[in-house]
Amino acid sequence: MEFSSGILIESGLNLAGYLVVAVLLYILIGRRTSKQAKQAASPANAVAAMAPTVTLAPSPKQRPADNPVFISLAAGAPAAPSSHAVKAIAPDSDVVEQISRRENRRAIYREARRLLALGNSRRELMDKFPLTEDEIELLSVAGKA
């Protein structure tokens, strides 16, 4: 049993690529952790003695979610919530309608499955419920499983 040279070359190139990516990730993560360690090691007094900090304007690519805001839960609920953060408590009528349709459909499937188990014909089910032949077939197969 011989190994073809093409397979060996492809395997070697894949291995070399994985090693290069691993080395690059190791270097990048090492730089990031060393920067964080240096920032953590600098004393707090040196930060206070520095010139006033300059706040950077958010770049145009940033979204509102990119600038998190700390909200203290220890102080209790705010007296008057801001109007821009208040969402409607009642869901949209479309959402309620979709949920009710889904629940109605589930009830129809349950009843049709029960009637199939009792021995009703598929034609009777199609006349009684708004079901297609494929749905009845699926219910009959699912009921046997």
N, C-alpha and C positions, 0 to 999 in steps of 0.2 A: 504494500500500500504506500503510494508515494504522495507527498504533499506537492501541490503545484506552487510554483514560485509566485504566482499572482496572489494567492491567498496569503502567503507569508508576507509579501510586500504590503498588502492592504492592512493586515493585522499590525504590522510594525508601524505604519503611518498612523493608524488609529491610536495605538499606544503612545506614540510620540505626541500626538495632538492632545491627548488627555493629560500627559505630563506637563506640557507647556501651559495649558489652562490651569492646572493645579498650582504651578509655580507662580503664575500671574495673580491668582486669587490669594495665595499666601502672602505675596508682596503687598497687594492692595489692603488686605485685612491687617497686616502688620503695620502699615503706615497709619491706618485709621486708629488702631488701638494705641499706637505710640503718641499720636496727637491728643487723644483723649486722656492718656496718662499724664502728659505734660500739662494739660489744662487743669487737671485735677490736682496736680502736685504744686501748682503755683499758689502762693499764700493769698488769703483773702485780703490782707492789708495792701498787697501790691495792686490788686484790682481796685481797691478804694482810692489809692493814691494816684491812679491813672487819671487822665483827662476825662471829662464827661463823655459818656458813651453816645455814639451817633446812631440814631435809629434809621434803619434803611427803609425806604419806601418799598412796598410790595411790588414785585415784578408783575408785568401784565399777565403772565402765564399762571400766577397763583389764583386759586379759587378761595372763596370764603372758608371752606373746610380746611385749607392749609394753615390757617391762623387760629389755632385753638384758643379758647378763653377758659380760664379756671373759674369755676362756680363753686363757692363754698357751700356745702350742704349743712354745716354745723350751725349756720346763722338762721336756719329755717327758711320757709318759703318767702319769696319777695312779696312786698305789699301789693305792688301793681306790676304785673308782667308787661314786658314791652310788647307793643302791637305787632312788630315784625316777626317775633318768635312764636306767636300764638297760632296754632293750627286748629282747623275746624275739628270739633269733637265728633260730630256726626259724619260718618263716611259718605262719600258721594253716592247718589242714587244708582249710578251705573254699577258700582261695586256691590251694593246691596242686591240689586237685581241679578247680577251674575252669581252671587252666592246662593240666592234663593233658587235660581234655575238649577244650579249644581245639586243642591239638596233635593229638589223635586226629582231630578233625574235619578239620583241614588235611590229614592223611595220607589220610583217606577221600576228600576232594575230589581230591587228587592222583591216587590210584589210579583213581577213577571217570573223571577226565578222560583218563587214559592208556587205559583200556579203551574209552571212547567213541571215541578216536582210532583204536583198532584195529578198530573196527566192531561192538562188542557192542551189543545192543539195549538200549533204555531199561528194558524189563521185566526183563531179566537183572540190570541194575544195581540196580533197586529190590529184587529178590529177594536179591541178594548184600550190599548195603549198606543201612544205615538212612537212605535218602534219599527225599525227596518228588519228585513230578513237577516241581515248580517249581525245585527245586535242580538237578535233572538238566538242565532246560531252560537254566538259567543257566550251568551248566558247559559245555553244548554251544555256547552263544553265545559264552562267554568263550574257549573253545578255538579258535574260528574267527577271533577278532579278533587 
